[in-house]
Amino acid sequence: MTEGKNRDTNPDSNPRSNPHTNPGTNPGTSPGTSPGTSPDKNRALAAAILPLVGGAGNVTSIAHCMTRLRLGIQDRSLVQDQALKAVPGVMGVVEDDTYQVVLGPGTVARVTPEFERLVEETRRRAAGPSAPAASTAATSGAGLAAQGAALKARQRAKNATPFKLFLRRIADIFVPLIPALIGCGIVAGLNGMLTNLGWAPSVVPALTAVAAGFMSLIAVFVGYNTAKGFGGTPVLGGAVAAVIVFPGIAHITAFGRQLSPGQGGVLGALAAALLAVQVEKHCRRLVPAALDVLLTPTLTVLLTGLVTVYGLMYAAGEVSAAIGVFANGLLAHGGAVAGFLLGGLFLPLVMLGLHQALIPIHTTLIEQQGYTVLLPILAMAGAGQVGAAIAVYLRLPRNGPIRATVRSALPAGFLGVGEPLIYGVSLPLGRPFITACLGGAFGGGFVGLFNQLGDTVGSTAIGPSGWALFPLVKGNQGIGVTLAVYALGLVVGYVTGFLATYLFGFSRQMLTELNATADDTAPLVSPAPFTAATPDDTPPDKESVTA
């Protein structure tokens, strides 16, 4: 903890970064570090600090070390140094790459979560209810973008229920893993191609290690992210999850059955880390601050580790196996119908925020069998959007702004990023959104039918969709057959979405209004660019047409 003059003023910093990093201790005691500090006192201290650092809007990141609350500050001039130093419990301030409030060992680990909650609550109150959609004419491309943004904001407000927020936190655990899943998935596909062709046999073992290394330890990363997302010490979450993949676990018997390394997979790691967070929080409330650095991590790892070995691994293993059996059985016996429903309902699931529950299921299937059979079917929803957007473009020949919106959003749509088309075109228009879902349904039904016939189509990673999914496609047949089925599914989605929208997506009145008044009343402006989701919003694999 060196002192310095630099400070972090990046407004894009993640406000949730590492809430607990090795809460250590210092010799001696100091104000605010007495044993048994009450939660009310911790929250009061956090509440006293927040306005003196410029309020919630001035805080760009929150973390802590052994003794200091480390804050990213957007505007340094709003911080009141002398007033902060006078707050009971604050032992000083240090300005370095972050603004650091010295609270002392033990206390800082208790105050930081309260400070984070207070910042989040303050921001939520300041945001208030979502504003209604602007009265911009629907014939304008900019007007559609504004309406789409308003619809999205209202839907997010509706989705802010405890259950859906919990699903979002679960999804946030897996989203940071997507780049590694994609990279390793592509390497695995390349390795499979080399193996089938008999090329570079000396390189194949190395590529196998590169592709499989991450997946063999994915439980550790899930445990780390779970603890981080739910307010625990990330490394403790990773430590208890590491028990699941430890090779020596094969020598242990639970419920009369011998355990195997990796049993329970990511679901077991998720459960173990959630339990570790609760154990840690209870320890921090009960353990004296002077002993916190020794007892809290020890008790957290010991108690949670034993419960994981003698309970969670077996239970999570059974659940994981059931998920695999159900997913494969669903498509094997009712593939066409299941694919039709999944492809057609995926976009409404996205709108409701319920699609996030699929992310752990995808990851479990990838961990079990090397690919998820659900993602290629769900990706057909994006194909329906693309087809619908092309129909909108052709049905509105005189509406330059809307056509400009479609032109700007189509390239991303072909690559599986559906947010610009959903919120910029189909959803504000209404009926084209429904016809786009119909296109996704037929595309999903096509891929599901081939699954039912025995030609399984899966994806070795989550995140990409559309054309971007081609390098990750894998199945139980030759790669040529698998790619052909997926490509034909996209074509079915495109064509159905186009025809349904062209024929049924507009009433006569809509066509008259959108074509007759557009050029006269709306300036030909480019729509506001849609950006990929940020950590504060919904990531691309949540609101894009991916799973």
Secondary structure, DSSP 4 states (H G I P E B T S, - for coil): ----S-----TTS-TTS-S-S-----SS--TT--TT--HHHHHHHHHHHGGGGT-GGGEEEEEE-SSEEEEEES-GGG--HHHHHTSTT--EEEESSSEEEE--TTHHHHHHHHHHHHHHHHHHHHH-SPPPPP---TTSHHHHHHHHHHHHHHHHHHT-SHHHHHHHHHHHHHGGGHHHHHHHHHHHHHHHHHHHHT--TTTHHHHHHHHHHHHHTHHHHHHHHHHHHTTS-HHHHHHHHHHHH-GGGGG-EETTEE--TTTTHHHHHHHHHHHHHHHHHHHHHHS-GGGHHHHHHHHHHHHHHHHIIIIIHHHHHHHHHHHHHHHHHHHHHHHHHHHHHHHHHHHHHHHHTGGGGHHHHHHHHHHHHSSBSSHHHHTHHHHHHHHHHHHHHHH-TT-HHHHHHHHHHHHHHHTT--HHHIIIIIHHHSHHHHHHHHHHHHHHHHHHHHHHTT--EEESSSS--GGGGGGGEEESS-HHHHHHHHHHHHHHHHHHHHHHHHHHS--HHHHHHHHHSHHHHS---PPPPP-PPPTTS--HHHHSS--
